[in-house]
Amino acid sequence: MTAAGGGAKPHGVVDRPGPYCTVQDLGRRKGRRAGLAPGGAMDQRAYLWANRLLGNDPAAAALEITLGGLALRFAVETAAALTGADCAASLDGVETGAWRTIRARRGQVLRLGYSATGMRAYLAFPGGLDVDRAFGSASAVARDGLPGLLGRPLRAGETLRWSDPDRACPIRRVPADLVPPPAAALALPLIVGYEWPEFSRADRDCTFAAEWTVDPASDRTATRLAGPELASGPRVLDSVPLVDGTVQVTGDGRPLVFMRDRPTIGGYAKLGAVDPIALDALAQARPGTTVRFVSAEPEALRRAMARRESFFGVR
């Protein structure tokens, strides 16, 4: 099955998909009752910028390219926008840069190298990708078992179509002061939750005093943190709903931060939740990146999210 489907003429062909390239949007908000993960772009800031550069709906489906390695052959003259991790992108061998729109002619090939910093790049197309949806979203979550590109990464030879290939899209760039720099260390604002008292005083103090590092076992489900063991944390409580950024402490006594492919419920003790905006930087954090938790004021975070949603037109 290809994304173009139905014998329709493709607008692009995937010559090489790279290690893990999926279709993503803002996530599946209507599937929780069916036990489906929300999915969605891991770095939502980079994803939203890609759509904004093209004048797309903020929820238009785009490609999330983990670590780079994509080669896409254009079958029509069209535009695209590339944001996120710097993957040394080139169009027929000419470097394009990122955080900008590009114009491609029929037959040209966009190639992404492998990212030296950051984890995920985003490639958007005019009008968004024309792909199947389930529960209102095109986001791929591999473990949920949905058909086609809803449940797996792209493969070599996959064909793609997008909704408005002929749209005139001027060359635009994200202002330099709005492009997030690569970070060797992150401060994650943590809103402590109602299970915070389940942890000992020593573990609560350790949560904010300790230095953690991103573990190589991290993925789209959760960012695992290596560091000191929170001895009072590995307790199974009643299973409760999870949100993006929930910080749970499982059997090894170390926290993990749930990301976009999180389960819908969890029963291990939870420290609280990380600011959703901070998850964008965490989604780009490579293994070994230093992480600290800092205390957060919920109302300030809500105001920041409202400003962002207004800027990008998220409804």
C-alpha positions in Angstrom: 0.0 0.0 0.0 1.4 3.4 -0.9 0.4 6.8 0.4 -0.7 7.9 -3.1 -3.1 5.0 -3.3 -5.8 4.4 -5.9 -3.5 4.7 -8.9 -3.3 8.5 -8.5 -0.2 10.1 -9.9 2.4 10.6 -7.2 3.9 13.9 -6.3 7.0 12.4 -4.7 8.7 9.0 -4.4 10.7 7.8 -1.4 14.0 6.5 -2.8 15.4 6.0 0.7 13.4 6.4 4.0 16.2 6.7 6.5 16.2 4.9 9.9 12.6 5.9 10.9 10.4 8.2 8.9 6.7 8.5 9.6 3.7 10.6 8.8 2.7 12.8 11.8 0.3 15.7 12.6 -0.8 17.2 15.9 -1.9 13.8 17.2 -5.0 11.6 17.7 -7.2 13.3 20.3 -10.2 11.1 19.7 -8.7 7.7 20.1 -8.1 7.4 23.8 -11.4 5.6 24.5 -10.3 2.9 22.0 -6.9 2.6 23.8 -5.0 4.3 21.0 -1.9 6.5 21.7 -2.2 10.1 20.6 0.9 10.1 18.5 1.8 13.3 16.7 5.0 15.2 16.0 7.5 14.8 18.7 8.9 18.3 18.3 5.7 20.2 17.7 7.4 23.5 17.5 9.4 22.4 14.5 6.4 20.7 12.9 4.2 23.8 13.4 6.8 26.0 11.8 7.1 23.7 8.8 3.3 24.1 8.1 3.4 27.9 8.9 6.1 28.5 6.3 3.9 27.0 3.6 0.6 28.6 4.8 -0.8 25.2 5.7 -3.4 24.4 8.3 -1.4 23.9 11.5 -2.6 20.3 11.7 -1.6 19.3 8.1 0.2 16.0 7.9 3.9 16.1 7.4 6.9 13.7 7.5 8.9 13.2 10.7 12.4 12.1 9.8 14.3 10.5 12.7 18.1 11.0 12.5 17.9 11.9 8.8 18.8 9.7 5.9 15.7 10.5 3.7 16.0 10.7 -0.1 12.8 12.0 -1.7 12.4 12.3 -5.5 9.9 15.0 -6.6 7.6 13.9 -9.4 6.1 17.4 -9.9 7.3 21.0 -9.6 6.4 22.0 -6.1 7.4 23.6 -2.8 8.3 22.0 0.6 9.4 23.2 4.0 12.2 21.7 6.1 12.6 22.3 9.9 14.0 20.6 12.9 17.4 18.8 13.3 20.1 19.9 10.9 20.6 17.0 8.5 22.7 18.7 5.9 19.9 18.7 3.4 20.6 19.1 -0.3 18.6 19.3 -3.5 20.4 17.7 -6.4 23.6 18.2 -4.5 23.0 21.9 -3.6 22.8 22.5 0.1 19.4 23.9 1.1 19.7 24.5 4.8 16.7 24.1 7.2 14.0 26.1 8.8 13.0 27.4 5.4 10.9 26.6 2.3 12.4 25.2 -0.8 11.3 25.0 -4.5 11.9 21.7 -6.3 11.5 20.8 -10.0 10.2 17.5 -11.3 12.9 14.9 -11.1 15.0 16.6 -8.4 16.0 14.7 -5.3 16.0 16.1 -1.8 18.6 14.2 0.3 19.1 14.5 4.0 22.3 13.4 5.7 22.4 12.1 9.2 22.0 14.7 11.9 25.0 15.8 13.9 22.8 17.5 16.5 19.2 16.9 17.2 17.1 13.9 16.5 14.2 14.8 14.2 13.6 16.8 11.1 10.2 17.7 9.6 9.3 18.0 5.9 5.9 19.6 5.0 4.2 20.0 1.7 1.6 22.5 0.4 -1.8 21.6 1.8 -0.3 18.7 3.8 0.1 15.0 2.9 -2.9 13.3 1.3 -3.0 10.2 3.5 -5.5 8.0 5.4 -6.7 9.0 8.8 -8.1 7.2 11.8 -10.0 8.9 14.6 -9.3 12.3 13.0 -5.5 12.0 12.7 -2.9 10.8 10.2 -0.3 10.2 12.9 1.5 6.8 12.8 1.9 4.8 16.0 3.6 1.5 15.2 2.3 -0.5 18.2 -1.4 0.4 17.7 -1.8 -1.9 14.6 -3.6 0.5 12.4 -3.4 -0.2 8.6 -0.9 1.3 6.2 1.1 4.4 7.1 -1.0 4.8 10.2 0.9 1.9 11.7 4.4 1.8 10.3 7.3 3.9 9.0 7.8 4.7 5.3 9.6 2.2 3.0 11.7 2.6 0.0 9.5 3.0 -3.1 6.6 4.6 -1.2 4.8 7.2 -3.2 3.4 10.3 -1.7 0.8 12.9 -2.6 0.0 16.2 -1.1 -3.1 18.3 -1.3 -2.0 21.4 -3.2 1.2 20.8 -5.1 0.7 23.8 -7.5 0.3 26.4 -4.7 2.7 29.3 -5.2 4.8 29.3 -2.0 7.4 32.1 -1.6 10.8 31.4 -0.1 10.4 31.9 3.6 12.8 31.4 6.5 12.2 31.2 10.2 13.8 34.2 11.9 17.2 33.2 13.2 16.3 34.3 16.8 13.4 31.9 16.8 15.4 28.8 15.7 16.2 26.8 18.8 19.9 26.2 19.2 21.2 22.6 19.9 21.3 22.0 23.7 23.9 19.9 25.6 21.8 20.4 28.7 18.1 20.9 29.4 16.1 22.3 32.3 12.7 20.6 32.3 9.9 22.5 34.2 8.1 20.0 36.3 4.6 20.4 37.7 4.4 18.0 40.7 1.3 15.9 40.8 -1.0 14.5 43.4 1.2 11.3 43.7 4.2 13.5 44.7 3.6 12.7 48.4 4.0 8.9 47.6 7.8 9.6 47.3 10.1 9.9 50.3 11.5 13.3 51.3 14.9 12.2 50.2 13.6 11.2 46.7 11.6 14.4 46.4 14.8 16.4 47.1 16.8 14.3 44.7 14.3 14.9 41.9 15.3 18.6 41.7 18.9 18.3 42.9 20.1 15.4 40.7 21.5 15.5 37.2 20.1 13.0 34.7 21.1 12.0 31.2 19.0 10.8 28.3 19.2 7.1 28.0 19.8 5.4 24.6 16.7 3.3 25.1 14.5 6.4 24.7 11.9 6.4 21.9 8.7 7.9 20.8 6.9 6.4 23.7 9.1 7.7 26.5 12.4 9.5 27.2 14.2 7.4 29.8 16.6 9.1 32.2 19.7 7.6 33.6 20.9 8.7 37.0 20.2 8.1 40.7 17.6 5.6 41.8 14.5 6.9 43.5 14.1 4.1 45.9 10.5 4.9 47.0 9.3 5.3 43.5 8.9 1.8 42.0 5.4 1.3 43.5 2.3 0.1 41.6 -0.7 2.3 42.4 -4.1 2.5 40.8 -3.9 2.9 37.0 -4.8 6.5 36.0 -4.9 8.4 32.7 -1.6 9.8 31.4 -0.8 13.0 29.6 2.1 14.0 27.4 5.1 14.7 29.7 3.9 12.6 32.6 7.0 11.6 34.7 6.7 8.0 36.0 9.1 6.0 38.1 9.1 2.3 37.2 10.8 -0.8 38.5 14.4 0.4 38.1 13.7 3.5 40.3 14.6 5.9 37.5 12.2 8.4 35.9 10.9 8.3 32.4 9.0 11.1 30.6 6.1 9.9 28.5 6.2 11.4 25.0 3.7 11.4 22.0 3.3 7.6 21.7 2.6 7.1 25.4 0.1 4.6 26.7 -3.3 5.9 27.8 -3.0 4.8 31.4 -0.2 4.0 33.9 0.0 2.5 37.4 3.5 3.3 38.6 4.0 6.3 40.9 4.3 9.6 39.1 6.3 12.6 40.1 4.1 15.0 38.0 4.3 16.3 34.4 6.8 18.2 32.3 5.7 21.4 30.6 4.4 20.4 27.2 6.4 23.1 25.4 9.6 21.7 27.0 8.9 18.3 25.4 10.0 19.8 22.0 13.5 20.3 23.2 13.5 16.9 24.9 12.3 15.3 21.6 15.6 16.6 20.0 17.8 15.5 22.9 20.4 12.9 21.9 21.5 10.1 24.3 23.8 11.5 26.9 22.2 15.0 27.0 22.1 16.3 30.5 18.7 16.9 32.1 17.6 18.6 35.3 14.1 19.1 36.6 13.1 22.6 37.8 10.0 23.6 39.7 7.3 25.1 37.5 4.3 27.4 38.1 1.3 25.9 36.3 -0.4 29.2 35.4 2.7 30.6 33.7 3.0 27.4 31.6 -0.7 27.7 30.6 -0.2 31.3 29.5 2.9 30.3 27.4 0.9 27.5 25.7 -2.0 29.8 25.0 0.4 32.3 23.3 2.0 29.6 21.2 -1.4 28.1 20.1 -2.5 31.6 19.1 0.7 32.3 17.2 0.4 29.1 15.1 -3.4 29.1 14.9 -3.9 25.8 16.7 -7.5 25.2 17.5 
